[in-house]
């Protein structure tokens, strides 16, 4: 496999969280594949939470020893694909420790698995939710086995976070030789001519994308943003959904429960969330 040049690779340092479950295994496998494709450094992180075991009286030293042994065994498998992969064991609250690690080590991408097959169980109250809300690096959420990225659904609301997401998606598409569908959901209350304006803006953005990734389509819809993204993702045979997130974005509103009734189907592919303030993804 031809590796991308350092200047064009979207990620140089990747951290993947594991709790040694099957879902985490999917996340680790995908993170390993991305690291291989991007010639990136990979760190597999496990966080020991002593508070979770307080009722059974397990002491921190014992928990750390068990976790370290399991982490070492996992690393042996990971190093078949990424020989330089390393493991890090942390102690504390999982989301807080992962975010702090990403900040202090300037990680380009954080990968995490999830549990559950639908929106109402997918992020609410989970480590993944906290990562998406608070981590400055791009966060890739995985809930099932994932193929190589060949088709990317890139949602935009035309804001700064979306601009960052589009830029990162274009670099990913270049690295993987993938096709991009640039997507915008227009509010149902918007004027009729707003749909034409949205398409014109999508086409303008697509011109820039095609300088890096020639295969780029545009698609606009009317409806609730996250529900429309989920619907298109579920039926469009996409391998990855890329979204920009910020404090007023539809994703953040959904995380707060305002559109939690919009249930994603179990076929939802991995979701890469990108904040406008991300310093994470590798730049030229």
N, C-alpha and C positions, 0 to 999 in steps of 0.2 A: 504494500500500500504506500503510495506517495504521500509523504507528510507535507502539510502546508508550511509556507515560510513563516518564521516567527512573527513578522509584521502583520500577516494576514490571519493567523490563527485567532479565533474569537476568545479562547481561554488559554492561560498559561499555568494557572494554579487552581486546582479543584479540590474541594473538601466534600466528602460524602459522609453523611451520618448513618450509623447502623445501630440497631438494637438487637441484631442477630435473628430477626424474624424473616419470614419469606418475603414480605414486602420490602424490607431493607435489602435483602439479597438482590431484588430487582433493581433497586436504586444503585447498589454497588456495581452491578454488572453494567448498567447504563453509564455510570460515571467512569468506569474503566474503559468502556468503548470510546467515550468522548475524549478521555485523556490520551488514548492511543491515537485517535484521529488527529488531535490537535498537538501531539507531542508535548502534552502538559504534565506538570507535576501533580501527583494524586496523594491525598491524605485521607485515610479512613479513620473516622472519629467515633468513639463510643463514649457516652457520658453515663457515669454511675450516679444514680440518685439514691443516696442512703435513706432519705425520708420515705421512699416508696416501700422499703423493707423494714421499717421500724417496728411494725406489729409482730414480725416473726423474730425479732431480736438479732438480725444479722449485723455484724459490725462492718465498718467501712473497709478495713483491711482485707477481710474475707471476700467481700463483694468485689474489691479491686483485683484481687488475685484471680478470682473466677473469670471476671471480665477480660483481664489481660490474656489469660490462656485462650479464651474464645477468640479474642481479637487477633492474636498471633496465628491461630489456625486459619482464620479467614484471610489473613494477609498472604499466607502461602498460596492460596488459590488466586488471589488478585494479582500476585506477582508473576503468574503465568502469562498474563497479558500486559501488565505494567511492572516491569522488573524493579523500578525505583520507588514503587509505592511504599509509603510509610504509614504506621499506625500511631494514633494519639489517644490516650485515655485521660478523660477529664472527670472531675467530680463536682456535682452541683445540680442545678436545675437545667434540664436538657437544652431547652431553647436558649436560655440566657448564656450558657457556656458555648454553644455553637455560634451564636452571634458575636460573642466576645472573641472567640478564636478567629472567626472570619475577619473581624476588624483588626486584630493585632497582627495577623499574618498577611493581610492584604490579599485575601483569596479572591479570585476572579469569578468563581461559581460555587454555590452551595447546592448540594443535591440531597434530597430527603425523600424517604418513602412515606406513605400514608396508609391508613387503615380504613376500610369501608369502600363501598362501591357507588355511593350517591352523595350529592352535595350536603345533605343534612347530616351525614356522618363523616364527610371527607375532610373538612378543615376546621369546622367550628370547635373551639376549645382544644385544639391539638397543637403539637409542636410546629407543624407545617404552617398553621395560621400565624403563629408568632414570628416565624421566620419571614413569611411574606410581608407582614406588617412592619417589621423592625430592622431587617437585615439590609444593609446598603448594597451588598453584592447581589447580582442576579441569583434568583432562587429557582431551582428546577424541582418540581414536585412530581413524584412517580408513584403510581399505585398498582402497577401490573408490569409484566414483562413487556419490553419495548423494542421494536425493530430499529434499524438504522433510519436516520432522518432523510426521507425522500420527498415528503410533502409537508410544508409548514403553513399553518394558518396563523397569520399575523394580524391581530386586532389593533386598530388605532382609533383614538378619539381626537387626533390631530394636536394633542398637547405635548409638552416637553418629555414626559415619560414615554409616550408613544414614539416620539422621534428617536429616543434612545433604544427602544425595543426594536424598531424597524432597522436601525443601523446594525444592531447585534444580529438580528435575524438574517440580514443580507450577508453578513460575514459567515454565519453558520451555513447558509445555502451555498455559498461559494466553496466552503470547506467540504461539504458533503455532495455537491452537485445536485442540490435539492431544488424543488419547485416551490415558489411562494404564492399563496393566495392572500392578498392584502384586503382586509375586511373592515367595514365600518357599519355599525348599527345606528340608525337615525331614530330619534324619539318619535313616537307615533303622533305627537302633537306638533311636530315641526311642519312648516309650510310645504306645500306640494313641490315648489321649485327647489326646496332644500336638497332633495334627492339628487337633482342634476348637479348642484354645487358640490355635494359630497363626492359624486363620481368624478367630477373634474379635479378635485383635490387628491383623490386616490390615484388618478392617472398621473398627476404631477409627481406624486411621491414615487410611483412605480417607475417613472423615467430614471430617477436617481438609483433605485434598487437595481435596475437592469444594467447599470454600469458595472455592477459586481456579479449579479445573478440574473442572467438573461431571461430565465423562465419565471415570469411574474404575472399573475392575473389580478384583477380587482373585482370586488364583490360588495355590494351595499344592500342593506335591508332596513326595514322599519320594525321597531320592537324594542323590548328591554335588552339592554346591551349584553349583559352576561348570559341571559337566557338564549339570545340569538347566537352568541359565540358557542355556547354549549351545544345548541341544536346543530349548527354547521359542523362543529368538531365531531359530533357523534355520527353524522351521516356522510361526512366527506372523505373518509379514509385517510385522515391526516395522521402523521407520526409525531407531531409536536404542535402545541399551541403557544404562541408568544404574545404576552400582553404587557403593556406599560401600567404601572400601579403608582398611585399617589393618594393623598389623604381624601380627595373628593372623587376618586375614580369609581366606576361601577363595581370593580372587584372589591375595593375597600368597603363600599356600602354593603355589598353582599356579605362580606366577612362579618359585618356588624349585624347581619340578620335581616336587613330590610328587604332583601329579595331571596331569602333562604328557601322560599317555596319553589324556586326554580331548580328542579332536581336534574342533575346531570346523569346521563346514562353511564352504565358501567364500562362502555367502550371509550370513555374519555381518554385521550392520549396524555402523555406528560405535559405539564404546563410550566412554561418558563416565565416568571414574572420579573420585570425590570423596572427599577425606580429611576426617576429623572436624575437623582443625585448619585446614582451608582458610580463609583470610581473603579468598579471591579473588572469589567471586560477589558481584555488587552487592546491597546491602541497602537496606532502606527508610530 
